[in-house]
């Protein structure tokens, strides 16, 4: 067993941006991601495409990451969109720059496009 008491006591903040692709897609369309049913899928023209991200209201209906496009209920209030990777990257870069105004770079680690450790 490892003795963790010999390690320095540190506080680490983990920031996981909730339903990032779906949230950014909603905001870009002027919609509230907490009240909009939206799924970002790999390709809206391929029925077997997978869901890359879903908003919380859509997740509450059982549609989550890796759900197939053909499994999403066909309802008027459900939006299905293609990814806009350039926008996601710009938004992630903006959030990173914002975090770096408050955290020294040596204490900052970007784990993925939507996860930061400080």
N, CA, C and O atoms as a MOPAC input file, in Angstrom:
PM7 MOZYME 1SCF
protein

 N      0.84600 1    -1.18000 1     0.00000 1
 C      0.00000 1     0.00000 1     0.00000 1
 C      0.89100 1     1.24300 1     0.00000 1
 O      1.93300 1     1.27100 1     0.65400 1
 N      0.47400 1     2.25800 1    -0.73200 1
 C      1.24800 1     3.48600 1    -0.84000 1
 C      0.87600 1     4.43200 1     0.29400 1
 O     -0.29800 1     4.55900 1     0.64000 1
 N      1.87100 1     5.09200 1     0.86900 1
 C      1.64800 1     6.03500 1     1.97100 1
 C      1.46700 1     7.44600 1     1.40300 1
 O      2.44500 1     8.13000 1     1.10400 1
 N      0.22700 1     7.86900 1     1.26000 1
 C     -0.07600 1     9.17800 1     0.68400 1
 C      0.26400 1    10.33100 1     1.62800 1
 O      0.30700 1    11.48200 1     1.19400 1
 N      0.49900 1    10.05200 1     2.87700 1
 C      0.81500 1    11.12000 1     3.83400 1
 C      2.16600 1    11.76600 1     3.55500 1
 O      2.43800 1    12.86000 1     4.05100 1
 N      3.01900 1    11.10800 1     2.76800 1
 C      4.33100 1    11.68700 1     2.45500 1
 C      4.26500 1    12.66000 1     1.27500 1
 O      5.23100 1    13.37200 1     1.00100 1
 N      3.14200 1    12.68900 1     0.58900 1
 C      2.98400 1    13.59100 1    -0.55400 1
 C      2.55400 1    14.97200 1    -0.08300 1
 O      1.94900 1    15.10800 1     0.98100 1
 N      2.86600 1    16.00500 1    -0.87800 1
 C      2.41300 1    17.34700 1    -0.50100 1
 C      0.88400 1    17.42400 1    -0.53900 1
 O      0.24000 1    16.80300 1    -1.38500 1
 N      0.33100 1    18.18000 1     0.37200 1
 C     -1.11000 1    18.37700 1     0.42300 1
 C     -1.46200 1    19.51900 1    -0.52700 1
 O     -1.08900 1    20.66800 1    -0.28700 1
 N     -2.18500 1    19.20300 1    -1.61200 1
 C     -2.52000 1    20.20500 1    -2.61900 1
 C     -4.00400 1    20.18400 1    -2.91300 1
 O     -4.67000 1    19.15800 1    -2.77500 1
 N     -4.49800 1    21.30700 1    -3.31200 1
 C     -5.87400 1    21.39800 1    -3.78600 1
 C     -5.80600 1    21.49300 1    -5.30200 1
 O     -5.10000 1    22.34100 1    -5.84800 1
 N     -6.53900 1    20.62400 1    -5.97700 1
 C     -6.56700 1    20.61800 1    -7.43800 1
 C     -8.00200 1    20.84800 1    -7.89000 1
 O     -8.92700 1    20.17600 1    -7.43500 1
 N     -8.17000 1    21.79800 1    -8.78000 1
 C     -9.48200 1    22.11000 1    -9.33300 1
 C     -9.61000 1    21.41100 1   -10.68100 1
 O     -8.76700 1    21.58900 1   -11.56000 1
 N    -10.65500 1    20.62500 1   -10.84100 1
 C    -10.94100 1    19.98900 1   -12.12600 1
 C    -12.17700 1    20.66100 1   -12.70700 1
 O    -13.23800 1    20.68300 1   -12.08300 1
 N    -12.02800 1    21.20700 1   -13.90600 1
 C    -13.13600 1    21.87200 1   -14.58700 1
 C    -13.52400 1    21.01800 1   -15.78600 1
 O    -12.75600 1    20.88700 1   -16.73900 1
 N    -14.71700 1    20.43900 1   -15.73300 1
 C    -15.24000 1    19.62900 1   -16.83200 1
 C    -16.44000 1    20.38300 1   -17.39400 1
 O    -17.47400 1    20.49800 1   -16.73600 1
 N    -16.29800 1    20.88800 1   -18.60100 1
 C    -17.34900 1    21.70800 1   -19.20600 1
 C    -18.51000 1    20.81000 1   -19.63500 1
 O    -18.35300 1    19.94300 1   -20.49400 1
 N    -19.65300 1    21.02400 1   -19.03600 1
 C    -20.81400 1    20.15000 1   -19.18000 1
 C    -21.34600 1    20.11500 1   -20.61000 1
 O    -21.66900 1    21.15100 1   -21.19100 1
 N    -21.43300 1    18.90800 1   -21.16600 1
 C    -21.99600 1    18.70900 1   -22.51100 1
 C    -21.44000 1    19.75400 1   -23.48100 1
 O    -22.19600 1    20.42800 1   -24.18100 1
 N    -20.12300 1    19.87600 1   -23.51200 1
 C    -19.45200 1    20.99800 1   -24.16300 1
 C    -19.89700 1    21.22100 1   -25.60700 1
 O    -20.34000 1    22.31900 1   -25.94300 1
 N    -19.78900 1    20.20800 1   -26.46800 1
 C    -20.15000 1    20.40700 1   -27.87900 1
 C    -21.61500 1    20.82200 1   -28.00600 1
 O    -21.94100 1    21.73000 1   -28.77100 1
 N    -22.48700 1    20.16800 1   -27.26400 1
 C    -23.91400 1    20.48600 1   -27.33800 1
 C    -24.19400 1    21.88400 1   -26.78400 1
 O    -24.99800 1    22.62800 1   -27.34600 1
 N    -23.53800 1    22.23300 1   -25.69400 1
 C    -23.74500 1    23.56200 1   -25.10000 1
 C    -23.27900 1    24.66800 1   -26.03600 1
 O    -23.98300 1    25.65900 1   -26.22700 1
 N    -22.09800 1    24.50500 1   -26.61900 1
 C    -21.57100 1    25.51100 1   -27.55200 1
 C    -22.48300 1    25.62500 1   -28.77300 1
 O    -22.76200 1    26.72900 1   -29.23900 1
 N    -22.94900 1    24.48500 1   -29.29100 1
 C    -23.84600 1    24.50900 1   -30.45100 1
 C    -25.13200 1    25.26600 1   -30.12600 1
 O    -25.61500 1    26.04500 1   -30.94800 1
 N    -25.68300 1    25.04600 1   -28.94900 1
 C    -26.89200 1    25.77700 1   -28.53400 1
 C    -26.63000 1    27.27600 1   -28.46400 1
 O    -27.38100 1    28.07200 1   -29.02800 1
 N    -25.56100 1    27.65700 1   -27.77100 1
 C    -25.24100 1    29.08000 1   -27.60200 1
 C    -25.05900 1    29.74700 1   -28.96100 1
 O    -25.52300 1    30.86700 1   -29.17300 1
 N    -24.38500 1    29.06100 1   -29.87900 1
 C    -24.16100 1    29.62000 1   -31.22100 1
 C    -25.49200 1    29.88300 1   -31.93300 1
 O    -25.59000 1    30.80700 1   -32.74100 1
 N    -26.51700 1    29.07200 1   -31.63300 1
 C    -27.83600 1    29.24600 1   -32.25500 1
 C    -28.76300 1    30.12200 1   -31.41200 1
 O    -29.93800 1    30.28600 1   -31.73800 1
 N    -28.21900 1    30.68900 1   -30.31200 1
 C    -29.02400 1    31.55500 1   -29.46100 1
 C    -30.00500 1    30.80700 1   -28.56800 1
 O    -31.02300 1    31.36300 1   -28.15600 1
 N    -29.69800 1    29.54200 1   -28.26900 1
 C    -30.58200 1    28.70700 1   -27.45300 1
 C    -29.95700 1    28.42800 1   -26.09100 1
 O    -28.73500 1    28.46100 1   -25.94400 1
 N    -30.77900 1    28.15900 1   -25.11900 1
 C    -30.32400 1    27.83000 1   -23.76900 1
 C    -30.07400 1    26.32200 1   -23.68800 1
 O    -31.01600 1    25.53900 1   -23.81600 1
 N    -28.82200 1    25.89900 1   -23.47800 1
 C    -28.51900 1    24.46100 1   -23.44300 1
 C    -29.17100 1    23.72100 1   -22.27600 1
 O    -29.28300 1    22.49600 1   -22.31100 1
 N    -29.59900 1    24.44400 1   -21.25200 1
 C    -30.24100 1    23.78400 1   -20.11400 1
 C    -31.72900 1    23.53200 1   -20.35100 1
 O    -32.38100 1    22.83600 1   -19.57300 1
 N    -32.26400 1    24.11200 1   -21.44400 1
 C    -33.68500 1    23.93100 1   -21.74400 1
 C    -33.93300 1    23.45000 1   -23.17400 1
 O    -35.08600 1    23.32500 1   -23.58700 1
 N    -32.87300 1    23.18000 1   -23.93100 1
 C    -32.99400 1    22.76300 1   -25.32500 1
 C    -32.58900 1    21.30500 1   -25.46000 1
 O    -31.59900 1    20.86800 1   -24.87200 1
 N    -33.35700 1    20.55800 1   -26.23500 1
 C    -33.01500 1    19.15700 1   -26.52200 1
 C    -32.21400 1    19.14700 1   -27.82300 1
 O    -32.77400 1    19.28800 1   -28.91000 1
 N    -30.90400 1    18.97900 1   -27.69600 1
 C    -30.02000 1    19.03000 1   -28.86000 1
 C    -28.97800 1    17.93000 1   -28.76700 1
 O    -28.41400 1    17.67100 1   -27.70300 1
 N    -28.73300 1    17.28600 1   -29.90800 1
 C    -27.67700 1    16.28200 1   -30.01100 1
 C    -26.71600 1    16.68800 1   -31.11400 1
 O    -27.13400 1    17.09300 1   -32.19900 1
 N    -25.42700 1    16.57800 1   -30.83000 1
 C    -24.38900 1    16.75300 1   -31.84700 1
 C    -23.99800 1    15.34800 1   -32.28400 1
 O    -23.55200 1    14.53800 1   -31.47200 1
 N    -24.16700 1    15.06400 1   -33.57500 1
 C    -23.82400 1    13.73500 1   -34.09800 1
 C    -22.70600 1    13.85800 1   -35.12300 1
 O    -22.48800 1    14.92600 1   -35.69500 1
 N    -22.00600 1    12.75900 1   -35.34600 1
 C    -20.87000 1    12.76900 1   -36.26800 1
 C    -21.24000 1    13.22700 1   -37.66900 1
 O    -20.49400 1    13.98600 1   -38.28700 1
 N    -22.38300 1    12.77800 1   -38.17800 1
 C    -22.84300 1    13.14800 1   -39.51600 1
 C    -24.35600 1    12.95600 1   -39.55900 1
 O    -24.84200 1    11.82700 1   -39.48400 1
 N    -25.09000 1    14.03600 1   -39.67900 1
 C    -26.55600 1    13.95800 1   -39.66000 1
 C    -27.11400 1    13.18600 1   -40.85000 1
 O    -28.27600 1    12.77900 1   -40.83000 1
 N    -26.30800 1    12.98000 1   -41.88200 1
 C    -26.77000 1    12.27100 1   -43.07300 1
 C    -26.51300 1    10.76900 1   -43.02500 1
 O    -26.89000 1    10.04700 1   -43.94900 1
 N    -25.87800 1    10.29200 1   -41.96300 1
 C    -25.59900 1     8.84800 1   -41.82200 1
 C    -26.36300 1     8.32800 1   -40.61200 1
 O    -26.06900 1     8.69400 1   -39.47400 1
 N    -27.32600 1     7.49000 1   -40.86500 1
 C    -28.22000 1     7.00400 1   -39.81900 1
 C    -27.49500 1     6.29400 1   -38.67700 1
 O    -27.98300 1     6.28200 1   -37.54700 1
 N    -26.32700 1     5.70100 1   -38.96500 1
 C    -25.57100 1     4.99400 1   -37.93900 1
 C    -24.58800 1     5.86500 1   -37.18200 1
 O    -23.85600 1     5.37100 1   -36.32500 1
 N    -24.56000 1     7.15900 1   -37.48800 1
 C    -23.65300 1     8.07300 1   -36.77800 1
 C    -23.94700 1     8.05200 1   -35.29000 1
 O    -25.06400 1     7.76400 1   -34.86000 1
 N    -22.90600 1     8.36700 1   -34.50400 1
 C    -23.08600 1     8.37300 1   -33.05500 1
 C    -23.21900 1     9.79200 1   -32.51300 1
 O    -22.75300 1    10.76100 1   -33.11300 1
 N    -23.86400 1     9.87700 1   -31.37300 1
 C    -24.00000 1    11.14800 1   -30.66600 1
 C    -22.66100 1    11.46500 1   -30.01100 1
 O    -22.12900 1    10.65600 1   -29.25000 1
 N    -22.12000 1    12.63600 1   -30.30500 1
 C    -20.87600 1    13.10300 1   -29.69400 1
 C    -21.15700 1    13.84100 1   -28.39200 1
 O    -20.33900 1    13.82300 1   -27.47100 1
 N    -22.32000 1    14.49100 1   -28.31900 1
 C    -22.71500 1    15.22500 1   -27.11000 1
 C    -24.21700 1    15.46900 1   -27.16400 1
 O    -24.81200 1    15.58900 1   -28.23500 1
 N    -24.81100 1    15.53800 1   -25.97900 1
 C    -26.24200 1    15.83000 1   -25.86800 1
 C    -26.45300 1    16.78500 1   -24.69500 1
 O    -25.73700 1    16.72900 1   -23.69500 1
 N    -27.43300 1    17.64900 1   -24.83300 1
 C    -27.75500 1    18.57800 1   -23.74600 1
 C    -28.42100 1    17.81000 1   -22.59400 1
 O    -28.95500 1    16.72000 1   -22.79600 1
 N    -28.38400 1    18.39000 1   -21.39000 1
 C    -29.00800 1    17.71300 1   -20.24000 1
 C    -30.47300 1    17.30100 1   -20.45600 1
 O    -30.83800 1    16.19400 1   -20.06000 1
 N    -31.33600 1    18.14200 1   -21.07000 1
 C    -32.71900 1    17.68700 1   -21.27400 1
 C    -32.81700 1    16.45400 1   -22.18100 1
 O    -33.68900 1    15.60600 1   -21.98800 1
 N    -31.92700 1    16.35900 1   -23.16100 1
 C    -31.94400 1    15.19300 1   -24.04800 1
 C    -31.36400 1    13.97100 1   -23.33600 1
 O    -31.83800 1    12.85000 1   -23.52600 1
 N    -30.34300 1    14.19400 1   -22.52000 1
 C    -29.79800 1    13.09200 1   -21.71500 1
 C    -30.86400 1    12.52900 1   -20.78200 1
 O    -30.91400 1    11.32300 1   -20.54200 1
 N    -31.71700 1    13.41000 1   -20.25600 1
 C    -32.79600 1    12.96800 1   -19.36300 1
 C    -33.78100 1    12.04400 1   -20.07700 1
 O    -34.49600 1    11.27300 1   -19.43700 1
 N    -33.81300 1    12.12800 1   -21.40800 1
 C    -34.67300 1    11.25200 1   -22.20800 1
 C    -33.97000 1     9.94800 1   -22.57400 1
 O    -34.54900 1     9.09600 1   -23.24700 1
 N    -32.72100 1     9.79200 1   -22.13000 1
 C    -31.98200 1     8.56500 1   -22.41400 1
 C    -31.03000 1     8.65300 1   -23.58700 1
 O    -30.34500 1     7.67700 1   -23.89400 1
 N    -30.96900 1     9.80000 1   -24.25200 1
 C    -30.04000 1     9.98800 1   -25.36800 1
 C    -28.72900 1    10.49300 1   -24.78900 1
 O    -28.67800 1    11.57000 1   -24.19400 1
 N    -27.67600 1     9.71800 1   -24.96400 1
 C    -26.38500 1    10.09800 1   -24.39500 1
 C    -25.29200 1     9.87500 1   -25.42300 1
 O    -25.55100 1     9.44900 1   -26.54800 1
 N    -24.06500 1    10.17100 1   -25.01700 1
 C    -22.92200 1     9.96500 1   -25.89200 1
 C    -22.91200 1     8.50900 1   -26.36600 1
 O    -23.18000 1     7.59300 1   -25.58800 1
 N    -22.60400 1     8.31000 1   -27.63700 1
 C    -22.51000 1     7.00800 1   -28.30700 1
 C    -23.85900 1     6.40600 1   -28.69500 1
 O    -23.89800 1     5.31600 1   -29.26700 1
 N    -24.96800 1     7.09200 1   -28.39400 1
 C    -26.26800 1     6.67400 1   -28.92300 1
 C    -26.21100 1     6.83800 1   -30.43800 1
 O    -25.60900 1     7.79100 1   -30.93300 1
 N    -26.82200 1     5.93200 1   -31.17200 1
 C    -26.86000 1     6.03700 1   -32.64000 1
 C    -27.94700 1     7.01500 1   -33.08000 1
 O    -28.97000 1     7.16600 1   -32.41100 1
 N    -27.71400 1     7.67000 1   -34.20300 1
 C    -28.66500 1     8.65200 1   -34.73100 1
 C    -30.05600 1     8.04600 1   -34.87700 1
 O    -31.04800 1     8.68700 1   -34.53200 1
 N    -30.13900 1     6.82000 1   -35.38100 1
 C    -31.45000 1     6.20500 1   -35.58900 1
 C    -32.17700 1     5.88900 1   -34.27300 1
 O    -33.37200 1     5.59200 1   -34.28700 1
 N    -31.46900 1     5.95100 1   -33.14300 1
 C    -32.09000 1     5.69400 1   -31.84300 1
 C    -32.69000 1     6.95800 1   -31.20800 1
 O    -33.42000 1     6.87000 1   -30.22100 1
 N    -32.38500 1     8.11800 1   -31.77000 1
 C    -32.91300 1     9.37500 1   -31.22600 1
 C    -34.37600 1     9.50800 1   -31.64500 1
 O    -34.69200 1     9.38500 1   -32.82900 1
 N    -35.26900 1     9.75800 1   -30.69000 1
 C    -36.68200 1     9.93000 1   -31.05400 1
 C    -36.85600 1    11.07800 1   -32.05400 1
 O    -36.21200 1    12.12000 1   -31.93100 1
 N    -37.71300 1    10.88100 1   -33.02400 1
 C    -38.00300 1    11.92500 1   -34.01200 1
 C    -39.13800 1    12.79600 1   -33.48100 1
 O    -40.31800 1    12.49100 1   -33.65200 1
 N    -38.74300 1    13.88000 1   -32.83700 1
 C    -39.71500 1    14.81500 1   -32.27100 1
 C    -39.35500 1    16.22200 1   -32.72800 1
 O    -38.18500 1    16.53200 1   -32.95300 1
 N    -40.36100 1    17.06500 1   -32.86200 1
 C    -40.14600 1    18.43400 1   -33.33100 1
 C    -39.25000 1    19.24300 1   -32.40500 1
 O    -38.55000 1    20.15000 1   -32.85600 1
 N    -39.26500 1    18.92200 1   -31.11500 1
 C    -38.48500 1    19.71400 1   -30.15700 1
 C    -37.05800 1    19.19600 1   -29.95900 1
 O    -36.33100 1    19.70500 1   -29.10600 1
 N    -36.65300 1    18.19200 1   -30.73700 1
 C    -35.28300 1    17.67300 1   -30.65400 1
 C    -34.49600 1    18.15100 1   -31.87000 1
 O    -34.88100 1    17.89300 1   -33.01100 1
 N    -33.39700 1    18.84400 1   -31.61900 1
 C    -32.52200 1    19.32400 1   -32.68800 1
 C    -31.34200 1    18.36900 1   -32.82700 1
 O    -30.74700 1    17.95300 1   -31.83300 1
 N    -31.01100 1    18.02700 1   -34.06700 1
 C    -29.86900 1    17.15700 1   -34.35200 1
 C    -28.95900 1    17.92300 1   -35.29700 1
 O    -29.37200 1    18.31400 1   -36.38800 1
 N    -27.71100 1    18.13800 1   -34.87100 1
 C    -26.79100 1    18.97700 1   -35.64400 1
 C    -25.45000 1    18.28300 1   -35.84900 1
 O    -25.06800 1    17.38500 1   -35.09900 1
 N    -24.74800 1    18.72800 1   -36.89100 1
 C    -23.37200 1    18.29100 1   -37.13700 1
 C    -22.42800 1    19.04400 1   -36.20000 1
 O    -22.75800 1    20.13300 1   -35.73100 1
 N    -21.26300 1    18.47100 1   -35.92900 1
 C    -20.28500 1    19.18400 1   -35.10000 1
 C    -19.71200 1    20.39500 1   -35.83700 1
 O    -19.61500 1    20.40200 1   -37.06400 1
 N    -19.33800 1    21.40900 1   -35.07300 1
 C    -18.67200 1    22.60100 1   -35.61400 1
 C    -17.33200 1    22.73100 1   -34.87400 1
 O    -17.16100 1    23.57500 1   -33.99500 1
 N    -16.39800 1    21.86800 1   -35.26200 1
 C    -15.15000 1    21.70700 1   -34.51400 1
 C    -14.35700 1    23.00300 1   -34.38400 1
 O    -13.79700 1    23.27900 1   -33.32400 1
 N    -14.30500 1    23.78900 1   -35.43100 1
 C    -13.56700 1    25.05100 1   -35.35300 1
 C    -14.09800 1    25.94800 1   -34.24600 1
 O    -13.32800 1    26.58100 1   -33.52400 1
 N    -15.40900 1    25.99900 1   -34.11800 1
 C    -16.03500 1    26.80200 1   -33.06800 1
 C    -15.73000 1    26.22600 1   -31.69000 1
 O    -15.45800 1    26.97400 1   -30.75000 1
 N    -15.77300 1    24.89400 1   -31.56500 1
 C    -15.47100 1    24.26200 1   -30.26900 1
 C    -14.03500 1    24.56400 1   -29.84600 1
 O    -13.77000 1    24.83400 1   -28.67500 1
 N    -13.12000 1    24.51800 1   -30.79900 1
 C    -11.70700 1    24.79400 1   -30.49600 1
 C    -11.53100 1    26.25200 1   -30.08100 1
 O    -10.83400 1    26.53700 1   -29.10600 1
 N    -12.15900 1    27.18400 1   -30.81500 1
 C    -12.06700 1    28.60600 1   -30.45700 1
 C    -12.61300 1    28.85500 1   -29.05800 1
 O    -12.01700 1    29.59600 1   -28.27600 1
 N    -13.72900 1    28.24400 1   -28.74800 1
 C    -14.35000 1    28.42300 1   -27.43500 1
 C    -13.45900 1    27.83700 1   -26.34000 1
 O    -13.29100 1    28.44700 1   -25.28400 1
 N    -12.89400 1    26.66600 1   -26.58700 1
 C    -11.98800 1    26.03800 1   -25.62000 1
 C    -10.75400 1    26.90200 1   -25.39900 1
 O    -10.30900 1    27.07700 1   -24.26500 1
 N    -10.20000 1    27.44200 1   -26.48000 1
 C     -9.02800 1    28.32300 1   -26.36500 1
 C     -9.35600 1    29.58100 1   -25.56100 1
 O     -8.54000 1    30.04000 1   -24.76300 1
 N    -10.53900 1    30.13200 1   -25.76800 1
 C    -10.96900 1    31.31200 1   -25.01600 1
 C    -11.04300 1    31.00000 1   -23.51700 1
 O    -10.57800 1    31.78600 1   -22.69100 1
 N    -11.62300 1    29.86200 1   -23.17800 1
 C    -11.74900 1    29.46000 1   -21.77100 1
 C    -10.37100 1    29.21600 1   -21.16600 1
 O    -10.12800 1    29.56500 1   -20.01100 1
 N     -9.47000 1    28.61900 1   -21.93900 1
 C     -8.09900 1    28.38600 1   -21.46700 1
 C     -7.40700 1    29.71100 1   -21.17400 1
 O     -6.78300 1    29.86500 1   -20.12400 1
 N     -7.51200 1    30.67000 1   -22.09400 1
 C     -6.89100 1    31.98500 1   -21.88000 1
 C     -7.47500 1    32.67200 1   -20.65200 1
 O     -6.75300 1    33.32000 1   -19.89400 1
 N     -8.76300 1    32.53100 1   -20.46000 1
 C     -9.41500 1    33.10700 1   -19.28600 1
 C     -8.86900 1    32.47300 1   -18.00300 1
 O     -8.55000 1    33.18200 1   -17.04900 1
 N     -8.76200 1    31.15700 1   -17.97800 1
 C     -8.23600 1    30.45600 1   -16.79300 1
 C     -6.80100 1    30.87200 1   -16.50300 1
 O     -6.41600 1    31.02100 1   -15.34400 1
 N     -6.01100 1    31.06100 1   -17.55300 1
 C     -4.59900 1    31.42000 1   -17.36800 1
 C     -4.41300 1    32.84300 1   -16.83700 1
 O     -3.30500 1    33.20800 1   -16.44400 1
 N     -5.46700 1    33.64700 1   -16.82000 1
 C     -5.40000 1    34.96000 1   -16.17600 1
 C     -5.39400 1    34.81900 1   -14.65500 1
 O     -5.01700 1    35.74900 1   -13.94200 1
 N     -5.81100 1    33.65900 1   -14.16600 1
 C     -5.93900 1    33.44000 1   -12.72400 1
 C     -5.04600 1    32.32700 1   -12.18100 1
 O     -4.84300 1    32.22400 1   -10.97200 1
 N     -4.51500 1    31.49500 1   -13.07700 1
 C     -3.72200 1    30.33400 1   -12.65900 1
 C     -2.35900 1    30.39800 1   -13.33700 1
 O     -2.29400 1    30.59300 1   -14.55100 1
 N     -1.26500 1    30.23900 1   -12.58900 1
 C      0.05300 1    30.20700 1   -13.22500 1
 C      0.14300 1    29.02600 1   -14.19900 1
 O     -0.38200 1    27.94700 1   -13.92600 1
 N      0.80300 1    29.23900 1   -15.31500 1
 C      0.86500 1    28.20800 1   -16.35000 1
 C      1.46400 1    26.89800 1   -15.83700 1
 O      1.09700 1    25.82300 1   -16.31000 1
 N      2.38500 1    26.98300 1   -14.87100 1
 C      2.99600 1    25.75300 1   -14.34200 1
 C      2.00600 1    24.93400 1   -13.50600 1
 O      2.24900 1    23.75700 1   -13.24000 1
 N      0.90500 1    25.54200 1   -13.09600 1
 C     -0.13000 1    24.83200 1   -12.33700 1
 C     -1.34400 1    24.48100 1   -13.19600 1
 O     -2.37600 1    24.05400 1   -12.67900 1
 N     -1.21400 1    24.66200 1   -14.49400 1
 C     -2.34200 1    24.47000 1   -15.40200 1
 C     -2.09300 1    23.26400 1   -16.29900 1
 O     -0.99600 1    23.09400 1   -16.83200 1
 N     -3.11500 1    22.42900 1   -16.46200 1
 C     -3.01700 1    21.29600 1   -17.38600 1
 C     -4.33100 1    21.16700 1   -18.14000 1
 O     -5.39300 1    21.02100 1   -17.53300 1
 N     -4.25500 1    21.22200 1   -19.45900 1
 C     -5.45800 1    21.01500 1   -20.27100 1
 C     -5.49400 1    19.54100 1   -20.63800 1
 O     -4.68200 1    19.06900 1   -21.43300 1
 N     -6.44000 1    18.82200 1   -20.05500 1
 C     -6.55300 1    17.37800 1   -20.25200 1
 C     -7.18200 1    17.06000 1   -21.60400 1
 O     -6.75400 1    16.13100 1   -22.28900 1
 N     -8.19600 1    17.83000 1   -21.98600 1
 C     -8.87100 1    17.63600 1   -23.27000 1
 C     -9.53300 1    18.95500 1   -23.66300 1
 O     -9.37000 1    19.96300 1   -22.97500 1
 N    -10.26700 1    18.94800 1   -24.74800 1
 C    -10.89800 1    20.17900 1   -25.23200 1
 C    -11.85900 1    20.76600 1   -24.19500 1
 O    -12.11000 1    21.97100 1   -24.19200 1
 N    -12.39700 1    19.91400 1   -23.31500 1
 C    -13.38400 1    20.40700 1   -22.34900 1
 C    -13.06300 1    20.07700 1   -20.89000 1
 O    -13.94100 1    20.15800 1   -20.03100 1
 N    -11.81300 1    19.70600 1   -20.60500 1
 C    -11.41500 1    19.40600 1   -19.22500 1
 C    -10.10400 1    20.11100 1   -18.90100 1
 O     -9.11300 1    19.96500 1   -19.61600 1
 N    -10.11400 1    20.88400 1   -17.80400 1
 C     -8.92900 1    21.60700 1   -17.33300 1
 C     -8.62400 1    21.18300 1   -15.90600 1
 O     -9.53200 1    20.95800 1   -15.10600 1
 N     -7.33900 1    21.07600 1   -15.59500 1
 C     -6.89900 1    20.80300 1   -14.22600 1
 C     -5.99800 1    21.94300 1   -13.78600 1
 O     -5.06000 1    22.30400 1   -14.49700 1
 N     -6.27500 1    22.51100 1   -12.62200 1
 C     -5.47900 1    23.62400 1   -12.10400 1
 C     -5.06200 1    23.31500 1   -10.67700 1
 O     -4.38000 1    24.12300 1   -10.04500 1

